[in-house]
Amino acid sequence: MTRRMLAAALALTMWAPAQADVTIKATGTGKGLGMSGTMPSTTYIKGLKMRVESVLGKKATTTIFDVENQKMVVLDDKKKEADVWDMATLSAELSKAVAPEGARSSIKPNGQTKTIAGQPASGHDIEIVVPATVGGAGGMAITVLLNGVAWIVKDAPGTAEYAAFYQGAGDKGWIFSDPRAAKGSPGQAKAMASMYAEFAKLGGVPYESQFDIKLQGEGMMGGLMSKLGGLTMTTITDTVETGPLADELFQPPADYTLHPQQ
């Protein structure tokens, strides 16, 4: 679960200019949950579908996010198998462990600027607070805190498509972590999903981001969670290419065995 959580967080924070069809290569670094690593990734976006191919250590991961059909597909290329998750069901399950009251999110300009990949980017401070429980409904109460900085290129190529994808996902209550990891850490998964939704409102695209996720809780167990639950992420875009992408990229191969998951 630790590896899945870190890999998903690294891959899905590697944002770059998005067209209706776009191929993005990026590099992310992360530390937390007892491990650290650098992960190259390639992300493909076509309308309301996204495919992320990433490598963390020796493990390669391919995930397809099909917002239109409410499916997340995790491919196993070695076994030629695919786990297929019903995201409507998963979102409903996770909502039982995340309290909407008390949750808040904001992203505000901080007055800083810099050039990234030849584009002028403005700094924005991020703050997300998500009350949650560990161990399902009625479990130990914790608070997930996400803080960081994102560098936004206003009116970047593909801004409308980028916003449409994440807005569409947000409207359906999507999370972008591996479902197994999200079930173990629903607060972190919801915090990251809230951050994506905030970015979609900015009229631009993040070219770089750095953020920390920390947990707060009561008592001895809360203190332990605070030490074990942190994640630190930095992501930087390497290259962006635009051009038509085949529909087959966003579907499991025909010869793969599909395994519905809950």
DAMOMO-V711630 format. One line per field, one symbol per residue. phi: phi as a letter, one per 40 degrees, with the letter a starting at -180 (. if undefined). psi: psi as a letter, one per 20 degrees, with the letter a starting at -180 (. if undefined). A space follows every 50 residues. Layout:
phi=???
psi=???
This chain:
phi=.cccccccccccbccadbbdbabbbabbbaaifgaaibbcabbbbagcba bbbabbgbbcbbbbbbcdbfbbbbcbcccfbacbbcccccccccccbbcc cgcaaaabdbgcbacbfgbcbbcbcbabbbcabbggdgcccbbcbbbibb bbccfcdgdccdccccccccccgcbbcddcccccbccccccccccccccc ccgabccaababbbbbacgcccccccccccbbbbbbccabbbidbcdccb bcdcccccbcbb
psi=hggggggggggjjmqrppagpqppprpqqqprkjrrrpoqqppppockqq pppqpocjpppppponhgjlqppoqnhgilrppopohggghhghhhjpoh piqqqqoqpjiqqrppkjqpqqqppppppoprqpkapjapprppppqapq opopkqpjgggghgghggghhjkqqjqphghhhhmhggghghhhgghghi iikappiqqpqqpqqprqaghghghhhhjqppqpqppgqppqrpqqhhhk qqqhjqppopq.
